[in-house]
Amino acid sequence: VIVILVQIFGGGSKSSSDNENDVEIEDVVEEKVKVPELLGMSYSEAKEELNSLGLGIKLGETRSSDEYEAGQIIEQSEDAGTEVDVNTTIVVDICGDGSQVEIPADLEGKTRTQVENALTALGLSVDITEVFSDDVDSGYVISTTPSAGSKVDKGGVVQVVISKGSEADAMVAVPDLRNRSESTAKQLLSSAGLSSGSVTQEYSDTVSEGNIISQSPSAGSQVE
């Protein structure tokens, strides 16, 4: 858990009489982001784009479209350009060609690359999630959703869980969060398998409003 200190206004010092306004200030600086254009992207491309903005993604329907190719996003729950709160989840519909394929039975225990190649060859998109496992070696498949033998629409998305190995053996370097926005900092921590703890807001003459002033543990520290 990483503690981060966020700058809330451009400069000046904070007097004790301002303490009663902490909650109101926190509400004012709550970050919003604009939803990007996702139509025509693959699920994995959209996930990467949304996650970089501090947004989530969820699969809606798989259905046919005359305008898009199988595997491309044909509809999104929030239009491009709409301002939403950080951590909002965007639901996307994927184009399918009307046919179905069967999830192979021998994916578990294979490498990430092997599974991605096998599913892509069937006309499916792959959504990768990595988790710790004491039973499956790092880089190998733990499970798929839908499971082996299931019929899915061609162009649909298969969620694949990949092992990161044993958590007890995992040590990661804390990323440098200074001068980054809070949403970007949280995304960097998430990508490193870390989470943010308490967030304190202070004034600063040198750091832009809403950006990180300092962090604990410091950048480069090795943590579990």
FIKE-807116 format. One line per 5 residues: for each residue x negated, y negated, z of C-alpha. Coordinates in Angstrom, 2 decimals. Layout:
N
X/Y/Z ~ ...
end
This chain:
224
0.00/0.00/0.00 ~ -1.47/-3.34/-1.09 ~ -0.68/-6.60/0.72 ~ -0.61/-9.60/-1.62 ~ -0.53/-13.33/-0.95
1.48/-15.37/-3.47 ~ 1.23/-19.09/-4.18 ~ 4.68/-20.70/-4.07 ~ 4.05/-24.32/-5.05 ~ 1.33/-26.18/-6.89
-0.47/-27.86/-4.03 ~ -0.40/-29.51/-0.65 ~ -0.37/-28.10/2.85 ~ 2.57/-26.55/4.64 ~ 3.71/-27.96/7.97
5.37/-25.95/10.71 ~ 8.62/-27.83/10.10 ~ 8.85/-26.12/6.69 ~ 9.05/-22.61/8.19 ~ 12.85/-22.65/8.36
12.95/-23.00/4.56 ~ 10.96/-19.82/3.83 ~ 14.01/-17.81/2.74 ~ 15.31/-20.53/0.44 ~ 11.87/-20.99/-1.15
11.59/-17.25/-1.73 ~ 14.93/-17.27/-3.55 ~ 13.90/-20.20/-5.74 ~ 10.73/-18.51/-7.00 ~ 12.35/-15.14/-7.71
10.94/-14.21/-11.10 ~ 12.99/-13.65/-14.21 ~ 11.77/-12.36/-17.57 ~ 13.17/-12.37/-21.09 ~ 14.26/-9.03/-22.54
12.23/-8.22/-25.69 ~ 13.62/-7.01/-29.00 ~ 13.68/-3.21/-28.79 ~ 15.72/-2.28/-31.87 ~ 13.71/-0.10/-34.24
11.17/0.88/-31.58 ~ 10.63/4.42/-30.38 ~ 11.55/5.21/-26.77 ~ 7.90/5.37/-25.71 ~ 7.08/2.04/-27.40
10.05/0.38/-25.68 ~ 9.09/1.87/-22.33 ~ 5.57/0.49/-22.59 ~ 6.86/-2.95/-23.61 ~ 9.46/-3.10/-20.82
7.15/-1.77/-18.12 ~ 4.55/-4.42/-18.99 ~ 7.23/-7.03/-18.14 ~ 8.24/-5.33/-14.89 ~ 11.40/-3.85/-16.40
12.65/-0.26/-16.49 ~ 14.25/1.83/-19.22 ~ 16.95/4.48/-19.27 ~ 18.18/6.65/-22.11 ~ 21.82/6.16/-23.05
23.26/8.02/-26.06 ~ 21.73/9.71/-29.07 ~ 23.89/9.04/-32.14 ~ 23.64/8.61/-35.87 ~ 22.97/5.30/-37.62
22.81/4.20/-41.25 ~ 20.39/1.40/-40.38 ~ 17.71/3.17/-38.33 ~ 15.64/6.34/-38.59 ~ 15.86/9.24/-36.14
14.05/8.44/-32.90 ~ 14.42/4.67/-33.21 ~ 16.38/2.52/-30.75 ~ 19.67/1.35/-32.24 ~ 21.19/-0.50/-29.28
20.03/-2.06/-26.00 ~ 22.16/-2.97/-22.98 ~ 20.70/-6.48/-22.72 ~ 20.22/-8.52/-25.90 ~ 16.75/-9.72/-26.82
16.02/-13.10/-25.23 ~ 18.37/-12.57/-22.27 ~ 16.80/-13.56/-18.94 ~ 17.03/-10.82/-16.30 ~ 15.53/-10.19/-12.87
12.27/-8.26/-12.67 ~ 12.94/-4.54/-12.04 ~ 16.13/-4.60/-14.15 ~ 16.69/-1.35/-16.07 ~ 17.55/-1.62/-19.76
19.68/1.18/-21.23 ~ 18.87/2.09/-24.83 ~ 20.65/4.26/-27.40 ~ 18.55/6.36/-29.79 ~ 19.24/7.26/-33.41
19.74/10.96/-34.16 ~ 20.35/12.58/-37.54 ~ 23.24/14.79/-36.40 ~ 21.27/18.04/-36.23 ~ 20.02/19.81/-33.12
16.79/21.53/-32.17 ~ 15.87/23.87/-29.33 ~ 13.35/22.99/-26.62 ~ 10.50/25.57/-26.88 ~ 10.16/28.09/-24.07
6.39/27.92/-23.63 ~ 5.74/24.26/-22.77 ~ 5.15/24.57/-19.04 ~ 1.46/25.00/-18.25 ~ 0.33/23.47/-21.54
-1.64/20.25/-21.86 ~ -0.03/16.89/-22.43 ~ -1.37/16.70/-25.98 ~ -0.10/20.19/-26.86 ~ 3.40/19.41/-25.61
3.56/16.00/-27.27 ~ 2.52/17.54/-30.59 ~ 5.03/20.40/-30.27 ~ 7.97/18.13/-29.46 ~ 7.04/15.49/-32.02
6.89/18.20/-34.69 ~ 10.53/19.00/-33.86 ~ 11.53/15.37/-34.42 ~ 11.82/14.54/-30.72 ~ 10.49/11.60/-28.72
8.53/12.22/-25.52 ~ 8.84/10.33/-22.23 ~ 5.88/11.10/-19.96 ~ 5.98/10.87/-16.16 ~ 2.93/11.75/-14.06
3.23/13.12/-10.51 ~ 0.93/14.79/-8.00 ~ 1.03/18.58/-7.72 ~ -0.81/21.08/-5.54 ~ 0.15/23.92/-7.89
-0.51/22.59/-11.40 ~ -3.88/21.31/-12.59 ~ -4.22/17.69/-13.65 ~ -3.15/17.02/-17.24 ~ -0.86/20.04/-17.53
2.93/20.16/-17.86 ~ 5.02/20.86/-14.77 ~ 8.49/20.69/-16.31 ~ 10.66/19.27/-19.09 ~ 14.15/17.78/-19.13
16.11/19.18/-20.91 ~ 14.64/22.54/-19.95 ~ 13.34/25.27/-22.27 ~ 16.00/26.78/-24.51 ~ 18.30/23.74/-24.36
19.74/22.29/-27.56 ~ 19.13/18.57/-28.07 ~ 19.88/16.09/-30.82 ~ 17.02/15.65/-33.25 ~ 15.53/12.23/-32.59
16.40/12.49/-28.90 ~ 14.09/12.04/-25.92 ~ 12.55/14.82/-23.83 ~ 11.27/13.85/-20.40 ~ 8.00/15.62/-19.61
6.47/15.73/-16.12 ~ 2.66/15.96/-16.14 ~ 0.50/16.84/-13.14 ~ -1.99/14.32/-11.77 ~ -3.53/17.05/-9.65
-3.55/17.20/-5.88 ~ -2.81/13.92/-4.12 ~ -5.35/14.83/-1.44 ~ -8.11/14.71/-4.05 ~ -6.95/11.51/-5.69
-8.84/8.30/-5.01 ~ -8.22/5.23/-7.15 ~ -9.80/1.80/-7.43 ~ -7.59/-1.12/-6.42 ~ -7.08/-3.40/-9.46
-7.89/-7.11/-9.34 ~ -4.56/-8.89/-8.83 ~ -5.83/-12.43/-8.28 ~ -4.33/-15.16/-10.48 ~ -1.74/-12.74/-11.88
2.05/-13.05/-11.52 ~ 3.75/-10.92/-8.88 ~ 5.51/-8.78/-11.51 ~ 2.26/-8.16/-13.40 ~ 0.50/-7.30/-10.15
3.17/-4.77/-9.24 ~ 2.94/-3.20/-12.69 ~ -0.85/-2.89/-12.40 ~ -0.45/-1.27/-8.99 ~ 2.20/1.11/-10.32
-0.03/2.10/-13.24 ~ -2.78/2.91/-10.72 ~ -0.39/5.01/-8.64 ~ -0.25/2.37/-5.90 ~ 2.54/0.26/-4.44
2.71/-3.26/-3.03 ~ 3.43/-3.83/0.63 ~ 4.32/-7.13/2.28 ~ 4.17/-10.27/0.17 ~ 3.26/-13.55/1.91
3.74/-16.94/0.27 ~ 1.43/-19.90/0.84 ~ 0.48/-23.21/-0.78 ~ -2.66/-23.56/-2.89 ~ -4.40/-26.37/-4.77
-6.25/-23.98/-7.08 ~ -3.79/-21.17/-7.99 ~ -0.75/-21.65/-10.22 ~ 2.70/-21.36/-8.69 ~ 3.90/-17.76/-8.39
0.45/-16.23/-8.92 ~ -1.57/-14.11/-6.53 ~ -4.02/-15.93/-4.24 ~ -5.60/-12.94/-2.49 ~ -5.04/-9.27/-1.77
-5.87/-6.63/0.81 ~ -7.57/-4.18/0.21 ~ -9.84/-6.13/-2.12 ~ -10.28/-5.39/-5.82 ~ -12.48/-2.36/-6.46
-11.77/-0.73/-3.09 ~ -11.21/3.02/-3.27 ~ -7.88/4.13/-1.79 ~ -5.78/7.29/-1.85
end
